[in-house]
Amino acid sequence: MTGNEIESNCLLKDSDSKEISVIQNKDDNDGTLDNHKNGSAVDILQPRKGFWGRAWEVDIKTYIGLTLMLIFCPIAPLYFYIACDGYGGDLLGPFWGNSTSNVTAGQQFLDNIPRWSWTALGIYSAWITSQLLISFLPDVLHYVVPFYVGGVQEGAVTPAGKVNKYNINGLQAWILTHSLWFANAYGFGLFPPTIIFDYFGPMLWVVNVVGYLLAIFAYVKGRFFPTDPDDCKFSGNFLYDFSMGIEFNPRIGKWFDFKIFFNGRPGIVAWTLINLSFAAYQVEAYGYVSNSMVLLNVLHAIYVVDFFWNETWYLKTLDICHDHFGWYLAWGDCVWLPYMYTLQGLYLAYNPVDLHIAVLIVIAVLGVVGYYVFRSANHQKDHFRKERERSKIWGKSPDFIKCWYLSSDGVRHDSALLTSGWWGVCRHANYTGDLLGCLAYCLCCGFGHLLPYFYFIYMLILLVNRIYRDEHRCQNKYGHFWTEYTQTVRYRLIPGIY
């Protein structure tokens, strides 16, 4: 639902209708994106009124999709948790029940539903409070760590023509939070390192309540006291506005930004802490940490640290530059990200897997290669965007297709579609790398059950859907230039196959 597989950049205000015209998006090959309709060269490049947010239009299919999402998304984390906690990771266990028990399957399922816990509420409140306080600390890492970009940074231009400033200190927050965690686990002993695992079920109720309350607050704030009325968009459909958001960048005060905080702090900072708690449970329950759990922790940590190292880059992503803040982001950051992205760790906590050293090495290599492709593909794109003909990709001058498009104010912009490096291999090479990493995470769990592979299946569906959305926009934007590009770079995701 969220994460740095989603990349976009820069928004432009339409001076007449204030509709969003996105002119740079890292999901596109060259980092540009605009909304317009099919037709002649001029018609293709005109933005179409109402094309904001994630939907091209709010029709009956969108309405049905949002309804199903609101119903079934909260059920999924609960179901997967019960499958791990009560049925050893058997994905069909909660549905069929335990054949060795005389209790009916339905009763077993109800018996395994975690109960509300006021202690869990207190833990989560302390967690949010601590992250709030840490988020306001001035960043010092960018003064002492070479090449790290932190401190006060500017985001992209909003549809209302505003440029928000951000206190980028995510890497500092991650280091400080984990340092305190280890200091407590091996020194202070104020709470056990298994505390997250111990309350993972009851916490599910807490984060769902917080996610929905946050979404309701975002809706009410957007309607009645928005940060900037010009950055609010109304579709005319309550369900769509509640789900996908009204306000573009809801804020309280000068520095507290809802998008940045809830995605990065209670979500992604918690990711690696949750995994550490799962590993601590393995020690408590089995007396050791399996090598698969160690590898999973390392691979996830690489991803998380990379996110915070590039947090300034995140200011130019789809979440910040295109999405409005509604239930999709609010609930997703509070529930989906910490519960579904850590699913492999939860599975291994209940089912330790000891991998053969050769298999361990293969999975580790796959994960590192996936990360390398993901990061180097994005680096090539960013480098080309900045340097164009002067850039070097794989030691050579880049090949590209010169093209142009019109922004929403009618101004012609020259651009280019990169056909060198990873972007000459396939049209969404960064997604290819991301999926390789996702597969490595799942392979850490062996082949005993399908459940830990849900993450890979989910990401595959998500990214393939995103590919079609991206290419729909690129075709409308570039017209015959995009057709020429697809004939040059034939494959979308997997060279020779797809």
N, C-alpha and C positions, 0 to 999 in steps of 0.2 A: 504494500500500500504506500509505503514511503521508503526512502532510501536513496543512496546516491547513484542508483542505476537510472534515475530520472534526471535528465539534464536539460536545462534551457537557459536562455539568456535574453535580457533586454526587451522592454516593452515600449511602444510608442503610442501617444495619445492621438485620437482622431479629434481634431479641433471642432468638428461640427456635431458629431453624435456621441463623442466620448467613448465609442466602442474600442475595444482593444485590438491593436494590430501588432502582432508579435513579429519582430524583425530579426531576432537572433535566437536560435534554439539549437542546443548541442545535440538534440536528437537528429537534426538534419545534418547532412554531410558537411556542409560548410559553416554550420552554425547560424543559419538564418531561417526565419519562418514568417509567413504572413498569411492572413486569412482573406480569401477572395473567391469568386465564382468562376466556373468554366465559361469559355467564350473566346472572343478575340484576344489579341495580345493585351489590349487595354482592359477588357472586361475581366480577364483572368487575374489581373493584379489589383482589382478593387476589393477592399474588405466588405464582407457581407454583414449587414446590420443584425445584431443578435448573436453573432458567433463569439461568445465569450465563455470562459470556463472550459469544462471538459466536453460538453455536448455541442454538436453542431446545431441542433435544435431540440427543444423539449417536446417530443412526440410521445405517442402511446408506448412505444418500445422503451424509451428512456424512463417513463413513469413506472412501467412494470419492472424494469431492471432495478431502479432505485428501491422500489417496494420490497423486492426479493432480497436485495442487499441489506436493507435495514432489518429484515426478519432473520435472515440466515447467518449473516456475519457474526452477530453476538453469540450464536449457538455454536459456531465452529470451534472457537478456543475452548469452550466448556466441554464439547464432545471429545476433542483431542486430549484434553487434560484427564478426563475420566477414563479414556482408553488406556492412557499410560498408568494412571494411579490405581485403577481397579482391574485392569485386564492385561497388564504387562506389555502394553503396546500393540495389542491386537486391535486393528482398526475396526473390525466388525464386532468386537466384544460387546460394546455398549448396546448394539442393536440386537444381537442374538442372545446375549447373556452367557453365563457360565454353565455348561452342560453338567458339571459335577454338583451343582447346587440344586436344591429343591425349590428355591425361590424363583419366581417368574423373572423373565428378562427385564420387564418394565420396572418391577420392584427393585431389582439389582441396580438398575440405572439410577433410580431415585435415591437409593441408599448411598450411592457413590457421588452424588452431587455435593460439592463442598458447601459448608454452611457459612453464613455471615459471621464475621469476627470483628469486634471492636478493636482488638489488638492489631489486626491487619490494617484497619483504618488509621490507627495511631502511627503505625510504622510508615504507611504511605504518606501521611501528613508530614511526618518528620523528614521523609525523603524529599518531597516537593519543596518544603521550606529550606532545607539545606541547599538544594540546587538553585533555588531563587537567590539566596544570599551569595552563593559562589558566582552566579551569573553576573552580578553587579560589580564584582572585583575587577579593577583595571588589569589588563593583560600585561605581563612582564616578559613572557617567553619570547616575544618577537624582538626584544632588545638583546637577548642572549643566545638565541638559537638561530644559526645561519639558515637563510632561505625560507624561514617560516614567516608567513604573513598573518599578523594578528593586530589587535588593538582596534581603534576606530576605523571602520571601513564603510565605503558607500555602496549601497545596493544599486540595482537597475532602476531606470526611470519607470514610475508607476503609470497607469493609464491616465491619471489626473496630472501627470507631468511632474510629480514629486520625486525627490531622491532621498530615500531614508538612510540614516546612518545607523550602524550596528557596532556594538562592543563585542568584537570577535575574541573570545577567550575560551573556546570549547576545548582545545587541547590542554590548556591549563586546568580547566575544570575536571577533565577526565583524569589527568595525572593526580591532582589534589584529592579527588574522590577515591581513587584506587589506593593512594598512599594511606589515607585514613582507614580504608577498609582493611588493608594488610596490618596496619598498626593496631587496629582493634583485634583482628584475628590472632595475632602472635604476641600481643602485648597487653593492651588495656582489658580485653575480655568483657566489654560492656554488653555485647550480644554475640551469640554463636555465629560462625561464618555460614551456617546452614539456614540462617533466618529466612532468606528469600524462599528457599525450597520448602521450609516448614510451613510457610504461610502462602505458598504459591496458589493453592486452590481458593482459600478465602479471599486472597488479594484480587482474584478474578472478579468477584462481586464489586469490590471497591473501585477498581479501575473502570469497570463498565459504568458505574454510577457517575464517576468523575468525567468520563468521556461524554456521556449524554448530557450531563449538566453543563459541561464546557460548550457543547454544540448548541444547547438552548441559549446559553449566555451569548455566544457569538451571533446567533440569529437575532436576539433581542437588541444587542448592541448595534448590529448592522442596520436595523430598522429605525432605532430611536436615538442612539447617540454614537454614531460612527466616528472614527478618528478623522476621516476625510470623506464627506458625502460624495465627492466626485469620483472616489474610488469604490463606490458601491454599485452593484449591478443586480437588477431584479428581473427575473425571467417571467414573472406573472404566475408561476407555479410554486405553491408553498413547499411541496415536497422537494422540488429541485433546489430551491433557495436554501432550505434547511440542510439538505444533504451536501450540496456542493458549495455553499457559502454565499454570503452577500458582500461582506467587506473583503477588500483585496489584501490589505495589511493592517489588521486590527492591532492597536497598540494601547497601552496605558502609560501615560507620561512620555518622556522623550526616548527611553531606551528599551522598555519592556515590549518585545514583539512576540505575539502569540505563536506565529509560525516557527521562528527560530528556536524559541524556548521549548515548546512542547515536542517538537521533532527531535531536537538534539539532546535535551537534558534528561527528562524522565524517560525518554525513549532510548536513544542510542547510547548514552552513558550507562544506562542500566543494563544494556545488552551483555556486556562483558562481566558485569557484576553478577548477573543472573547465572551465567555460565560458571563463574567461580563458586557460587553457592551450590550448584549442581555437583561440581567436582568435590567440594567439601562433604557433601552428603555421601558420595561414593566412599570417601575415607571413613566416615562414621559408620556406614552400613556394611562395607566389605573389607575395610582395613587397608585399602590402596586406591590409587587413581588409575584407571585403565589408560593404556596408551592412546586409544581412540579419543577419550575425553581430553587428554592433553593436546592432541593434534587439533581437535575441534576448537578448543580454547585459543590456540595459536592462530588458526586460520581466521576465526571470527575477530580476534584482536587486530590482525593486520587490516581487515576491512574497516573496523571502527576507528582505529588510529588514522588510517588514510582519510576517512571522512573528516575528522577534526583537523588534520594537517591541511586539508583543502577546504576548510570551512568558509573561507572567503569566496572560493569558487562556488560553494553552495548558494551564495547570494544570487547567483545567475542561473539557478536551476529552475525547472518547471514548477516545483512547489512554490518558490518565492515569486517567480516572474509571470506565472500564468494562472495558478490555482487560487481561488478565493477560499477563505477559511470557514469551513462549515463542518458538518458531521464527518465527512470523509477524512479530513485531516485531523480533526479534534479526537474523534474516537479511534481512528487508525493509529495515531501517535500514542495514545494512552493504553490501548488494548492490543490491537493487531500486531504492532511492531514488537513489543516486549514478549508477547505470548507465542506468536506464530513463527517469528524469526529465530527463536531459541528452542524450537521444537526438538531438534536433534539432541541438544543437551539434556532436555527433560527425558527423552527416551533413554539416553545412556545412563542417566541417574538411576533409572529402574532396571536397566538391562545392560550391565557393563559388557563391552565388546573388546576383546584382546586381539588386536590385528597381528598377523604375521609381519615380521619386520619388512619383508619385501613389499607386501601390500601397503603397509604404512608409508613406505617411501614413495610408492606409485601415487597414492592419494595425495601426499604432501606435494609432490611435483605437479600434479594436476591442479591443485589449489593455487600454488605459486604461479604456474603458467597462466591460469585464468585471471589472476590478479594482474599479472604483467600485461596481458593482452588488453584488459579493461583500462588500465592506467595509461599504457603507452599509446593506445588508440586515441584516447581523449587528449593526451599530450600532443600527438601529431596534429590533431584538429586545432587545438588552441595555438600551437606554434605556427601553423599555416595561416590561421586567421590574422595573427599579428604581423607575420613577416612576408606572407605571400611568396613571390618569386625568389626572395632572398633566403627562404627557409630551406633546410636540408632534411629530407626524410629517407631514412635508411641509407644515408650517405650520398644521396643524389638530389638534384633539383626536382621539385615536385611536378607531376603531371596534373592538369586540372582543365575543366571546361569553363570558359568564360561565359557569364550569363548576366542577366539584369532582372530587376523587378521594380514595381512601384510600391511605395509605402502608402499608408492611408491618407497622407496629405497630398498625394499626387506627385511626389518627388521620385524621380528615377534613381535607383541605386545599382551600381555595378557590383557584381559578386562573382563567386567562383565555386565550382563543385570539385572537390578534391578526389582524384582517382589514383593517388599514390599511397604507398605504405599499406597499413591495414585497410584503409578506405578504398584501395584498389582490389583487395581480396574479397570483401563483401560490404554491403551498404550499411550494415549496423554491427561493425566489428566490436564495438564496446559491449553490446549485448551478448555477443558470442563469448567474450571473456567473462562477463558476469555469470553466464549460465554454467561455464566450466567451473567457476568457483562454487556456485550453488550445488553442483553435482558432487564436488569434493566433500562439501559439508555432509551431504546425505550418505556418501559412501563410508564415512567414518562409522556409521551405525550398522554396517554389514547388511545382510540380506534376510534377516530373520522376520521382518515385518515391513509392510508397505508404508506404515504411518510416517516414519521420518523422511520419506521421499515426497511427502506432500509439498514441502517447500519448493523443491525443484519443479514439480508439476505446476504449482501455482505461479512461479516466476516465469516458466515457459509460456503459459497461457497469457499472463500479463504482458510480457515483452512482445509476443507475436501480435497481440492486439494493438500494442503501442506502435509496432512496425507499420501496420496497416493504417493507423491514424496518422502517423508521421508522413507516410508516402502519399496518402490522400491530400494532405496539406501541401506537400512539396510539388505534387503534380499540378494542383491548382495554382500554386505560386509561380513555378518556373515554366509550365507548359511544355513546349517542345524541347527546352533545355533539359528538363528532367527526363524526358523520354530518351534523349541522347545519352544521358548519364546511365540510365538503367540498361541501355544496350551495351555500354562500355563495362559497367560493373554488374554482371548478370545476377549474382546471387545476393539474397538478402541477409542470411544469417550463417549458413553452413556452405562453404565452397563445394561446388559439385553436386549438392543435394537440394538446398533450399535458399 
